[in-house]
């Protein structure tokens, strides 16, 4: 993929596969204890200008790390906060999508609500009913892992654990056939490949596989990145220093993805991970800077694809069932 996009190209607003938006209220909300997220105050600059730059984002919620006394209650309170802040702007059904597509581009930011940490959350007797209630309420993305803020260690590769397999089965049951985004972020290489095998076999319900944020190829093996694309999914790369030390290495990873998945970066998007990642890449520390860098680094069409069009196509797929799209 060539570089040197026209400086006059006006960046479109970002579609972000991953933001930990509620964490900005960690020191003032009863739903979040700042002690559970050390250093979150120092990360608040990551969301400077975020809403004016971002048209839609997957807003991830989930219990804080560690053993929680009431994880479902914690999730419900976080969801209530997202519902209040994105009132009338949560993308959950075809009617929401119709309103979204009819609004001007400078409208307020919309949210897709994602639930993370399912492998540990879905171990109670009433887990299936709890999850089904959240899906009915509007959760549309599921991540087996919790917070993702560092690369997967290849030396600690493994397959799916029993709790992870159980969580996938519970997701399929609780969804009642409703389309969902199933996030592979944070899974070891072999486990991610096994999830894709379940998707290919149709054993997980009606889901679109994604990687909401990750390193080179989203932290997948190249062949699994191609499987995600073949399944209609999308892979998010994150401007986290733990994943890419510099903007140059971030750009090179996008070039590498273009070489594998096509010059138009068909299956590649951006998952900023803002407020969840400890330290962003220098110069890409917030959405406005990231967006402008991408449009200066790449030609207009690939830049639009990776910042907006690819992720939006997968969200459309999740919001419209096959019967409704006929």
TORGU-553425 format. One record per residue (C-alpha): x, y, z; residue in three letters; residue number from 0. Coordinates in nm, 3 decimals, padded with zeros to 5 digits. Layout:
BEGIN
+---------+---------+---------+------+-----+
:      c1 :      c2 :      c3 : type : seq :
+---------+---------+---------+------+-----+
:       X :       Y :       Z :  ALA : NUM :
...
+---------+---------+---------+------+-----+
***
This chain:
BEGIN
+---------+---------+---------+------+-----+
:      c1 :      c2 :      c3 : type : seq :
+---------+---------+---------+------+-----+
:  00.000 :  00.000 :  00.000 :  UNK :   0 :
:  00.138 :  00.339 : -00.095 :  UNK :   1 :
:  00.165 :  00.633 :  00.140 :  UNK :   2 :
:  00.146 :  01.011 :  00.107 :  UNK :   3 :
: -00.226 :  01.076 :  00.106 :  UNK :   4 :
: -00.333 :  01.421 :  00.001 :  UNK :   5 :
: -00.309 :  01.664 :  00.289 :  UNK :   6 :
: -00.640 :  01.815 :  00.175 :  UNK :   7 :
: -00.828 :  01.485 :  00.217 :  UNK :   8 :
: -01.085 :  01.546 :  00.488 :  UNK :   9 :
: -01.086 :  01.252 :  00.733 :  UNK :  10 :
: -01.423 :  01.090 :  00.789 :  UNK :  11 :
: -01.520 :  01.023 :  01.148 :  UNK :  12 :
: -01.388 :  00.711 :  01.313 :  UNK :  13 :
: -01.571 :  00.385 :  01.379 :  UNK :  14 :
: -01.384 :  00.244 :  01.681 :  UNK :  15 :
: -01.396 : -00.127 :  01.768 :  UNK :  16 :
: -01.286 : -00.075 :  02.128 :  UNK :  17 :
: -01.311 :  00.199 :  02.386 :  UNK :  18 :
: -01.339 :  00.164 :  02.765 :  UNK :  19 :
: -01.548 :  00.480 :  02.783 :  UNK :  20 :
: -01.696 :  00.435 :  03.136 :  UNK :  21 :
: -01.349 :  00.428 :  03.295 :  UNK :  22 :
: -01.321 :  00.805 :  03.268 :  UNK :  23 :
: -01.570 :  00.822 :  03.556 :  UNK :  24 :
: -01.375 :  00.585 :  03.780 :  UNK :  25 :
: -01.319 :  00.848 :  04.048 :  UNK :  26 :
: -01.673 :  00.983 :  04.055 :  UNK :  27 :
: -01.900 :  00.686 :  03.982 :  UNK :  28 :
: -02.038 :  00.434 :  04.230 :  UNK :  29 :
: -02.025 :  00.177 :  03.949 :  UNK :  30 :
: -01.644 :  00.189 :  03.924 :  UNK :  31 :
: -01.373 :  00.191 :  04.189 :  UNK :  32 :
: -01.063 :  00.376 :  04.065 :  UNK :  33 :
: -00.849 :  00.140 :  04.276 :  UNK :  34 :
: -00.948 : -00.141 :  04.038 :  UNK :  35 :
: -00.793 :  00.049 :  03.746 :  UNK :  36 :
: -00.457 :  00.191 :  03.861 :  UNK :  37 :
: -00.341 :  00.493 :  03.664 :  UNK :  38 :
: -00.673 :  00.558 :  03.492 :  UNK :  39 :
: -00.659 :  00.929 :  03.585 :  UNK :  40 :
: -00.336 :  00.965 :  03.387 :  UNK :  41 :
: -00.509 :  00.816 :  03.083 :  UNK :  42 :
: -00.796 :  01.065 :  03.060 :  UNK :  43 :
: -00.619 :  01.258 :  02.783 :  UNK :  44 :
: -00.677 :  00.957 :  02.557 :  UNK :  45 :
: -01.041 :  01.063 :  02.513 :  UNK :  46 :
: -00.973 :  01.431 :  02.442 :  UNK :  47 :
: -01.180 :  01.518 :  02.135 :  UNK :  48 :
: -01.312 :  01.162 :  02.118 :  UNK :  49 :
: -01.683 :  01.230 :  02.070 :  UNK :  50 :
: -01.631 :  01.492 :  01.799 :  UNK :  51 :
: -01.400 :  01.257 :  01.609 :  UNK :  52 :
: -01.581 :  00.925 :  01.654 :  UNK :  53 :
: -01.913 :  00.849 :  01.487 :  UNK :  54 :
: -01.966 :  00.511 :  01.656 :  UNK :  55 :
: -01.773 :  00.284 :  01.890 :  UNK :  56 :
: -01.802 : -00.049 :  02.063 :  UNK :  57 :
: -01.815 :  00.059 :  02.427 :  UNK :  58 :
: -01.686 : -00.229 :  02.637 :  UNK :  59 :
: -01.813 : -00.292 :  02.988 :  UNK :  60 :
: -01.740 : -00.575 :  03.229 :  UNK :  61 :
: -01.647 : -00.654 :  03.586 :  UNK :  62 :
: -01.318 : -00.520 :  03.716 :  UNK :  63 :
: -01.023 : -00.762 :  03.724 :  UNK :  64 :
: -01.011 : -01.006 :  04.012 :  UNK :  65 :
: -01.271 : -01.193 :  04.213 :  UNK :  66 :
: -01.581 : -00.972 :  04.231 :  UNK :  67 :
: -01.856 : -01.006 :  04.495 :  UNK :  68 :
: -02.137 : -00.904 :  04.254 :  UNK :  69 :
: -02.009 : -00.906 :  03.894 :  UNK :  70 :
: -02.354 : -00.907 :  03.733 :  UNK :  71 :
: -02.464 : -00.612 :  03.942 :  UNK :  72 :
: -02.144 : -00.432 :  03.846 :  UNK :  73 :
: -02.216 : -00.495 :  03.477 :  UNK :  74 :
: -02.575 : -00.378 :  03.511 :  UNK :  75 :
: -02.467 : -00.051 :  03.674 :  UNK :  76 :
: -02.208 :  00.010 :  03.403 :  UNK :  77 :
: -02.466 : -00.061 :  03.134 :  UNK :  78 :
: -02.705 :  00.186 :  03.297 :  UNK :  79 :
: -02.434 :  00.451 :  03.276 :  UNK :  80 :
: -02.378 :  00.383 :  02.906 :  UNK :  81 :
: -02.753 :  00.391 :  02.842 :  UNK :  82 :
: -02.775 :  00.729 :  03.016 :  UNK :  83 :
: -02.480 :  00.883 :  02.834 :  UNK :  84 :
: -02.570 :  00.744 :  02.491 :  UNK :  85 :
: -02.943 :  00.788 :  02.538 :  UNK :  86 :
: -03.123 :  00.700 :  02.215 :  UNK :  87 :
: -02.790 :  00.633 :  02.044 :  UNK :  88 :
: -02.722 :  00.268 :  02.120 :  UNK :  89 :
: -02.706 :  00.055 :  01.805 :  UNK :  90 :
: -02.891 : -00.263 :  01.890 :  UNK :  91 :
: -03.160 : -00.324 :  01.626 :  UNK :  92 :
: -03.241 : -00.253 :  01.259 :  UNK :  93 :
: -03.452 :  00.048 :  01.360 :  UNK :  94 :
: -03.148 :  00.202 :  01.529 :  UNK :  95 :
: -02.947 :  00.138 :  01.215 :  UNK :  96 :
: -03.209 :  00.315 :  01.003 :  UNK :  97 :
: -03.188 :  00.622 :  01.226 :  UNK :  98 :
: -02.809 :  00.606 :  01.229 :  UNK :  99 :
: -02.780 :  00.597 :  00.849 :  UNK : 100 :
: -03.031 :  00.879 :  00.802 :  UNK : 101 :
: -02.849 :  01.125 :  01.028 :  UNK : 102 :
: -02.586 :  01.373 :  00.908 :  UNK : 103 :
: -02.221 :  01.281 :  00.953 :  UNK : 104 :
: -02.171 :  01.538 :  01.229 :  UNK : 105 :
: -02.431 :  01.379 :  01.455 :  UNK : 106 :
: -02.354 :  01.275 :  01.812 :  UNK : 107 :
: -02.159 :  00.956 :  01.874 :  UNK : 108 :
: -02.340 :  00.623 :  01.874 :  UNK : 109 :
: -02.246 :  00.315 :  02.079 :  UNK : 110 :
: -02.255 : -00.060 :  02.036 :  UNK : 111 :
: -02.243 : -00.211 :  02.384 :  UNK : 112 :
: -01.990 : -00.491 :  02.433 :  UNK : 113 :
: -01.957 : -00.722 :  02.733 :  UNK : 114 :
: -01.606 : -00.844 :  02.819 :  UNK : 115 :
: -01.476 : -01.107 :  03.059 :  UNK : 116 :
: -01.739 : -01.369 :  02.974 :  UNK : 117 :
: -01.515 : -01.670 :  03.038 :  UNK : 118 :
: -01.510 : -01.582 :  03.409 :  UNK : 119 :
: -01.849 : -01.409 :  03.428 :  UNK : 120 :
: -02.054 : -01.703 :  03.300 :  UNK : 121 :
: -01.999 : -01.946 :  03.585 :  UNK : 122 :
: -02.307 : -01.885 :  03.802 :  UNK : 123 :
: -02.620 : -02.100 :  03.785 :  UNK : 124 :
: -02.828 : -01.817 :  03.640 :  UNK : 125 :
: -02.560 : -01.700 :  03.394 :  UNK : 126 :
: -02.760 : -01.789 :  03.083 :  UNK : 127 :
: -03.066 : -01.592 :  03.197 :  UNK : 128 :
: -02.851 : -01.298 :  03.310 :  UNK : 129 :
: -02.678 : -01.284 :  02.973 :  UNK : 130 :
: -03.006 : -01.323 :  02.782 :  UNK : 131 :
: -03.147 : -01.027 :  02.975 :  UNK : 132 :
: -02.848 : -00.813 :  02.880 :  UNK : 133 :
: -02.883 : -00.913 :  02.515 :  UNK : 134 :
: -03.252 : -00.819 :  02.530 :  UNK : 135 :
: -03.143 : -00.488 :  02.681 :  UNK : 136 :
: -02.904 : -00.419 :  02.393 :  UNK : 137 :
: -02.563 : -00.586 :  02.440 :  UNK : 138 :
: -02.444 : -00.684 :  02.094 :  UNK : 139 :
: -02.073 : -00.772 :  02.129 :  UNK : 140 :
: -01.915 : -01.045 :  02.341 :  UNK : 141 :
: -01.552 : -01.092 :  02.445 :  UNK : 142 :
: -01.436 : -01.403 :  02.627 :  UNK : 143 :
: -01.131 : -01.224 :  02.772 :  UNK : 144 :
: -01.137 : -00.922 :  03.001 :  UNK : 145 :
: -00.931 : -00.606 :  02.956 :  UNK : 146 :
: -00.681 : -00.636 :  02.669 :  UNK : 147 :
: -00.383 : -00.403 :  02.705 :  UNK : 148 :
: -00.078 : -00.610 :  02.609 :  UNK : 149 :
:  00.025 : -00.855 :  02.338 :  UNK : 150 :
: -00.042 : -01.227 :  02.359 :  UNK : 151 :
:  00.267 : -01.419 :  02.471 :  UNK : 152 :
:  00.332 : -01.687 :  02.204 :  UNK : 153 :
:  00.521 : -01.891 :  02.463 :  UNK : 154 :
:  00.199 : -01.933 :  02.661 :  UNK : 155 :
: -00.012 : -02.060 :  02.375 :  UNK : 156 :
: -00.299 : -02.294 :  02.458 :  UNK : 157 :
: -00.632 : -02.412 :  02.329 :  UNK : 158 :
: -00.974 : -02.315 :  02.459 :  UNK : 159 :
: -01.032 : -02.382 :  02.827 :  UNK : 160 :
: -01.348 : -02.549 :  02.956 :  UNK : 161 :
: -01.482 : -02.216 :  03.091 :  UNK : 162 :
: -01.425 : -02.056 :  02.750 :  UNK : 163 :
: -01.604 : -02.338 :  02.568 :  UNK : 164 :
: -01.887 : -02.318 :  02.818 :  UNK : 165 :
: -01.909 : -01.942 :  02.767 :  UNK : 166 :
: -01.937 : -01.985 :  02.389 :  UNK : 167 :
: -02.219 : -02.236 :  02.436 :  UNK : 168 :
: -02.396 : -02.000 :  02.677 :  UNK : 169 :
: -02.364 : -01.711 :  02.430 :  UNK : 170 :
: -02.520 : -01.924 :  02.156 :  UNK : 171 :
: -02.807 : -02.027 :  02.383 :  UNK : 172 :
: -02.872 : -01.682 :  02.530 :  UNK : 173 :
: -02.869 : -01.506 :  02.193 :  UNK : 174 :
: -03.179 : -01.694 :  02.072 :  UNK : 175 :
: -03.048 : -01.659 :  01.718 :  UNK : 176 :
: -02.990 : -01.285 :  01.740 :  UNK : 177 :
: -02.676 : -01.178 :  01.547 :  UNK : 178 :
: -02.383 : -01.083 :  01.772 :  UNK : 179 :
: -02.020 : -00.979 :  01.739 :  UNK : 180 :
: -01.788 : -01.240 :  01.895 :  UNK : 181 :
: -01.455 : -01.088 :  01.993 :  UNK : 182 :
: -01.133 : -01.292 :  01.986 :  UNK : 183 :
: -00.918 : -01.020 :  02.146 :  UNK : 184 :
: -00.700 : -01.147 :  02.429 :  UNK : 185 :
: -00.718 : -01.514 :  02.332 :  UNK : 186 :
: -00.400 : -01.718 :  02.273 :  UNK : 187 :
: -00.327 : -01.815 :  01.914 :  UNK : 188 :
: -00.457 : -02.172 :  01.929 :  UNK : 189 :
: -00.767 : -02.077 :  02.126 :  UNK : 190 :
: -00.856 : -01.806 :  01.875 :  UNK : 191 :
: -00.819 : -02.057 :  01.592 :  UNK : 192 :
: -01.046 : -02.302 :  01.774 :  UNK : 193 :
: -01.315 : -02.035 :  01.815 :  UNK : 194 :
: -01.301 : -01.974 :  01.442 :  UNK : 195 :
: -01.346 : -02.347 :  01.389 :  UNK : 196 :
: -01.664 : -02.336 :  01.596 :  UNK : 197 :
: -01.786 : -02.039 :  01.394 :  UNK : 198 :
: -01.713 : -02.222 :  01.070 :  UNK : 199 :
: -01.902 : -02.526 :  01.198 :  UNK : 200 :
: -02.202 : -02.313 :  01.300 :  UNK : 201 :
: -02.181 : -02.428 :  01.662 :  UNK : 202 :
: -02.178 : -02.087 :  01.829 :  UNK : 203 :
: -02.501 : -01.928 :  01.709 :  UNK : 204 :
: -02.533 : -01.641 :  01.465 :  UNK : 205 :
: -02.214 : -01.441 :  01.520 :  UNK : 206 :
: -01.970 : -01.222 :  01.330 :  UNK : 207 :
: -01.610 : -01.285 :  01.447 :  UNK : 208 :
: -01.400 : -00.978 :  01.521 :  UNK : 209 :
: -01.079 : -00.882 :  01.694 :  UNK : 210 :
: -01.167 : -00.558 :  01.870 :  UNK : 211 :
: -00.804 : -00.460 :  01.933 :  UNK : 212 :
: -00.467 : -00.621 :  01.891 :  UNK : 213 :
: -00.118 : -00.616 :  01.748 :  UNK : 214 :
:  00.012 : -00.743 :  01.413 :  UNK : 215 :
: -00.275 : -00.924 :  01.237 :  UNK : 216 :
: -00.479 : -00.855 :  01.548 :  UNK : 217 :
: -00.263 : -01.104 :  01.736 :  UNK : 218 :
: -00.381 : -01.387 :  01.510 :  UNK : 219 :
: -00.185 : -01.627 :  01.293 :  UNK : 220 :
: -00.192 : -01.502 :  00.932 :  UNK : 221 :
: -00.407 : -01.796 :  00.823 :  UNK : 222 :
: -00.656 : -01.719 :  01.101 :  UNK : 223 :
: -00.669 : -01.353 :  00.997 :  UNK : 224 :
: -00.771 : -01.478 :  00.653 :  UNK : 225 :
: -01.036 : -01.701 :  00.815 :  UNK : 226 :
: -01.181 : -01.402 :  00.997 :  UNK : 227 :
: -01.207 : -01.219 :  00.668 :  UNK : 228 :
: -01.369 : -01.520 :  00.498 :  UNK : 229 :
: -01.626 : -01.536 :  00.778 :  UNK : 230 :
: -01.717 : -01.172 :  00.722 :  UNK : 231 :
: -01.533 : -01.048 :  01.030 :  UNK : 232 :
: -01.295 : -00.762 :  01.094 :  UNK : 233 :
: -00.960 : -00.722 :  01.273 :  UNK : 234 :
: -00.884 : -00.415 :  01.482 :  UNK : 235 :
: -00.529 : -00.288 :  01.533 :  UNK : 236 :
: -00.468 : -00.077 :  01.841 :  UNK : 237 :
: -00.232 :  00.223 :  01.880 :  UNK : 238 :
: -00.098 :  00.090 :  02.210 :  UNK : 239 :
:  00.274 :  00.119 :  02.280 :  UNK : 240 :
:  00.272 : -00.229 :  02.431 :  UNK : 241 :
:  00.163 : -00.359 :  02.090 :  UNK : 242 :
:  00.349 : -00.117 :  01.860 :  UNK : 243 :
:  00.638 :  00.090 :  01.997 :  UNK : 244 :
:  00.614 :  00.364 :  01.734 :  UNK : 245 :
:  00.378 :  00.509 :  01.476 :  UNK : 246 :
:  00.610 :  00.371 :  01.208 :  UNK : 247 :
:  00.569 :  00.015 :  01.338 :  UNK : 248 :
:  00.192 :  00.068 :  01.356 :  UNK : 249 :
:  00.187 :  00.183 :  00.994 :  UNK : 250 :
:  00.407 : -00.108 :  00.891 :  UNK : 251 :
:  00.162 : -00.351 :  01.053 :  UNK : 252 :
: -00.119 : -00.198 :  00.849 :  UNK : 253 :
:  00.096 : -00.239 :  00.538 :  UNK : 254 :
:  00.154 : -00.604 :  00.630 :  UNK : 255 :
: -00.220 : -00.657 :  00.675 :  UNK : 256 :
: -00.279 : -00.497 :  00.335 :  UNK : 257 :
: -00.034 : -00.741 :  00.181 :  UNK : 258 :
: -00.219 : -01.040 :  00.328 :  UNK : 259 :
: -00.582 : -00.927 :  00.316 :  UNK : 260 :
: -00.586 : -00.696 :  00.014 :  UNK : 261 :
: -00.465 : -00.347 : -00.065 :  UNK : 262 :
: -00.801 : -00.198 :  00.034 :  UNK : 263 :
: -00.753 : -00.338 :  00.387 :  UNK : 264 :
: -01.094 : -00.504 :  00.356 :  UNK : 265 :
: -01.093 : -00.679 :  00.692 :  UNK : 266 :
: -00.887 : -00.429 :  00.894 :  UNK : 267 :
: -01.012 : -00.156 :  01.126 :  UNK : 268 :
: -00.906 :  00.041 :  01.434 :  UNK : 269 :
: -00.975 : -00.050 :  01.795 :  UNK : 270 :
: -00.820 :  00.230 :  01.995 :  UNK : 271 :
: -00.861 :  00.064 :  02.335 :  UNK : 272 :
: -00.852 :  00.414 :  02.482 :  UNK : 273 :
: -00.876 :  00.430 :  02.864 :  UNK : 274 :
: -00.807 :  00.056 :  02.875 :  UNK : 275 :
: -00.456 :  00.071 :  02.729 :  UNK : 276 :
: -00.185 :  00.199 :  02.959 :  UNK : 277 :
:  00.016 :  00.404 :  02.711 :  UNK : 278 :
: -00.069 :  00.496 :  02.351 :  UNK : 279 :
:  00.184 :  00.539 :  02.073 :  UNK : 280 :
:  00.348 :  00.880 :  02.085 :  UNK : 281 :
:  00.167 :  01.113 :  01.848 :  UNK : 282 :
: -00.141 :  00.886 :  01.831 :  UNK : 283 :
: -00.260 :  00.944 :  02.185 :  UNK : 284 :
: -00.617 :  01.050 :  02.106 :  UNK : 285 :
: -00.873 :  01.002 :  01.830 :  UNK : 286 :
: -00.815 :  01.333 :  01.644 :  UNK : 287 :
: -00.439 :  01.277 :  01.625 :  UNK : 288 :
: -00.484 :  00.914 :  01.523 :  UNK : 289 :
: -00.736 :  00.994 :  01.252 :  UNK : 290 :
: -00.528 :  01.271 :  01.098 :  UNK : 291 :
: -00.215 :  01.054 :  01.107 :  UNK : 292 :
: -00.394 :  00.770 :  00.926 :  UNK : 293 :
: -00.516 :  01.005 :  00.651 :  UNK : 294 :
: -00.168 :  01.147 :  00.609 :  UNK : 295 :
:  00.000 :  00.804 :  00.614 :  UNK : 296 :
: -00.232 :  00.628 :  00.366 :  UNK : 297 :
: -00.424 :  00.719 :  00.047 :  UNK : 298 :
: -00.783 :  00.837 :  00.103 :  UNK : 299 :
: -00.968 :  00.514 :  00.018 :  UNK : 300 :
: -00.761 :  00.274 :  00.232 :  UNK : 301 :
: -00.770 :  00.532 :  00.512 :  UNK : 302 :
: -01.151 :  00.550 :  00.491 :  UNK : 303 :
: -01.171 :  00.171 :  00.482 :  UNK : 304 :
: -00.962 :  00.116 :  00.792 :  UNK : 305 :
: -01.107 :  00.404 :  00.996 :  UNK : 306 :
: -01.473 :  00.358 :  00.908 :  UNK : 307 :
: -01.608 :  00.148 :  00.625 :  UNK : 308 :
: -01.478 : -00.197 :  00.724 :  UNK : 309 :
: -01.601 : -00.181 :  01.083 :  UNK : 310 :
: -01.932 : -00.028 :  00.979 :  UNK : 311 :
: -02.000 : -00.310 :  00.734 :  UNK : 312 :
: -01.962 : -00.567 :  01.014 :  UNK : 313 :
: -02.184 : -00.369 :  01.250 :  UNK : 314 :
: -02.447 : -00.357 :  00.976 :  UNK : 315 :
: -02.420 : -00.736 :  00.945 :  UNK : 316 :
: -02.469 : -00.779 :  01.317 :  UNK : 317 :
: -02.775 : -00.551 :  01.326 :  UNK : 318 :
: -02.956 : -00.704 :  01.029 :  UNK : 319 :
: -03.039 : -01.074 :  01.033 :  UNK : 320 :
: -03.007 : -01.272 :  00.707 :  UNK : 321 :
: -03.385 : -01.283 :  00.671 :  UNK : 322 :
: -03.416 : -00.904 :  00.705 :  UNK : 323 :
: -03.141 : -00.840 :  00.450 :  UNK : 324 :
: -03.309 : -01.046 :  00.175 :  UNK : 325 :
+---------+---------+---------+------+-----+
***
